[in-house]
Amino acid sequence: MSYQITVEPSGRQFSAEADQTILAAGISHSIPLPYGCQDGACGSCKCLKISGEVEMGTHSDKALSEAEKAAGFILACRSKAKSDVVLENKQVTDSNAFPVKKLPVRVFAIEDKAPDVKRMVLQLPAGAPLQFHAGQFVEFILQDGSRRSYSMGNAPHTVAIAATEDSPAANRIELHIRHLPGGKFTDPLFNGTIKEKAILRAEGPLGGFYLREGDKPIVLLASGTGFAPIKALIEHLQFEGSTRPIHFYWGGRRPQDLYMHDWVEAKAAEMPSLKYIPVISDALPEDGWSGRTGFVHAAVVQDIADLSGHEVYACGAPIVINSAVKLYTEQHGLPAEAFYSDSFTSEADKYALSIS
């Protein structure tokens, strides 16, 4: 038996089988429901259930609290429809959203950015341009069918312009990849098994993390390689000639974690509207760090106590995203619908949920 799922305010509709999660059904119909871990650990796929019945599986309390459940919220990745369902998710785009494609990509370059971070440049197939919003991600489809997700670190205009010119950068996207020991994808990348010229299978664009139109001041928040989609947003804002005030907070344990610090400083010098605030939580004496210290999400409200008129775009570790949305919405006036996030949930995070 199948049921009809409607997502407001976009009006997008799709069918879901009774044994299929709403998220899986949406993906199969190319409906751009936002998601991250797909295992109930990150909360990226949270939706408000307006009507209908669902059965929801186990999940992290940090991804969906008891209070949120009582208010009608569900996780699409853990919910199966038991009737026709109407959901509200303002991140879902209308039917003009860019198509999701499966395509082969060739590794053009691999560059060390930090001891545990590499920048990978992928060559897209000739004649197959990838349309995407700055902030979205692609998934690698591994040989055993498992998937690994990485945000695109360059804005779409850099791909589109290059793809129409005889340029060394023609039709390429970049990813920023942190090594997770034991990782099915990151171990082969960091031990040299995945090399330049390797052919990989990818699918995208995916995700509902992208810049919304408007004139509100913007807070960009990143931890670690959560910088990748933020970098794409900064490039896009500069390309659009945006004059919206932008505060970018980038956090790491040590200065080396801010692996493109010089790039951001150069952009801040070019963009009068962009203010860059790097924050380090665990600097050692030998680092010589004299800048801001502490938790990066807390630094935001130390500077901007009232977030009621802002939009926040946050990417990185689940603990940073969860702490930020709770602090900003409960204590500093940020409307819940003005917090956009992409939680970088690892397989270790999913395993922790499975045994909790």
Rosetta blueprint (number, residue, H / E / L):
1 M L
2 S E
3 Y E
4 Q E
5 I E
6 T E
7 V E
8 E E
9 P L
10 S L
11 G L
12 R E
13 Q E
14 F E
15 S E
16 A E
17 E E
18 A L
19 D L
20 Q L
21 T E
22 I H
23 L H
24 A H
25 A H
26 G H
27 I H
28 S H
29 H L
30 S L
31 I L
32 P L
33 L L
34 P L
35 Y L
36 G L
37 C L
38 Q L
39 D L
40 G L
41 A L
42 C L
43 G L
44 S L
45 C L
46 K E
47 C E
48 L E
49 K E
50 I E
51 S E
52 G L
53 E L
54 V E
55 E E
56 M E
57 G L
58 T L
59 H L
60 S L
61 D L
62 K L
63 A L
64 L L
65 S L
66 E H
67 A H
68 E H
69 K H
70 A H
71 A L
72 G L
73 F E
74 I E
75 L E
76 A H
77 C H
78 R H
79 S E
80 K E
81 A E
82 K L
83 S L
84 D L
85 V E
86 V E
87 L E
88 E E
89 N L
90 K L
91 Q L
92 V L
93 T L
94 D L
95 S L
96 N L
97 A L
98 F L
99 P L
100 V L
101 K E
102 K E
103 L E
104 P E
105 V E
106 R E
107 V E
108 F E
109 A E
110 I E
111 E E
112 D E
113 K E
114 A E
115 P L
116 D L
117 V E
118 K E
119 R E
120 M E
121 V E
122 L E
123 Q E
124 L L
125 P L
126 A L
127 G L
128 A L
129 P L
130 L L
131 Q L
132 F L
133 H L
134 A L
135 G L
136 Q L
137 F E
138 V E
139 E E
140 F E
141 I E
142 L L
143 Q L
144 D L
145 G L
146 S L
147 R E
148 R E
149 S E
150 Y E
151 S E
152 M E
153 G L
154 N L
155 A L
156 P H
157 H H
158 T H
159 V H
160 A H
161 I H
162 A H
163 A H
164 T L
165 E L
166 D L
167 S L
168 P L
169 A L
170 A L
171 N L
172 R E
173 I E
174 E E
175 L E
176 H E
177 I E
178 R E
179 H L
180 L L
181 P L
182 G L
183 G L
184 K L
185 F L
186 T H
187 D H
188 P H
189 L H
190 F H
191 N L
192 G L
193 T L
194 I L
195 K L
196 E L
197 K L
198 A L
199 I E
200 L E
201 R E
202 A E
203 E E
204 G E
205 P E
206 L E
207 G L
208 G L
209 F L
210 Y L
211 L L
212 R L
213 E L
214 G L
215 D L
216 K L
217 P L
218 I E
219 V E
220 L E
221 L E
222 A E
223 S E
224 G H
225 T H
226 G H
227 F H
228 A H
229 P H
230 I H
231 K H
232 A H
233 L H
234 I H
235 E H
236 H H
237 L H
238 Q H
239 F H
240 E H
241 G L
242 S L
243 T L
244 R L
245 P L
246 I E
247 H E
248 F E
249 Y E
250 W E
251 G E
252 G E
253 R L
254 R L
255 P H
256 Q H
257 D H
258 L L
259 Y L
260 M L
261 H H
262 D H
263 W H
264 V H
265 E H
266 A H
267 K H
268 A H
269 A H
270 E H
271 M L
272 P L
273 S L
274 L E
275 K E
276 Y E
277 I E
278 P E
279 V E
280 I E
281 S L
282 D L
283 A L
284 L L
285 P H
286 E H
287 D H
288 G L
289 W L
290 S L
291 G L
292 R E
293 T E
294 G L
295 F L
296 V H
297 H H
298 A H
299 A H
300 V H
301 V H
302 Q H
303 D H
304 I L
305 A L
306 D L
307 L L
308 S L
309 G L
310 H L
311 E E
312 V E
313 Y E
314 A E
315 C E
316 G E
317 A L
318 P H
319 I H
320 V H
321 I H
322 N H
323 S H
324 A H
325 V H
326 K H
327 L H
328 Y H
329 T H
330 E H
331 Q H
332 H L
333 G L
334 L L
335 P L
336 A H
337 E H
338 A H
339 F E
340 Y E
341 S E
342 D E
343 S E
344 F L
345 T L
346 S L
347 E H
348 A H
349 D H
350 K H
351 Y H
352 A H
353 L H
354 S H
355 I H
356 S L
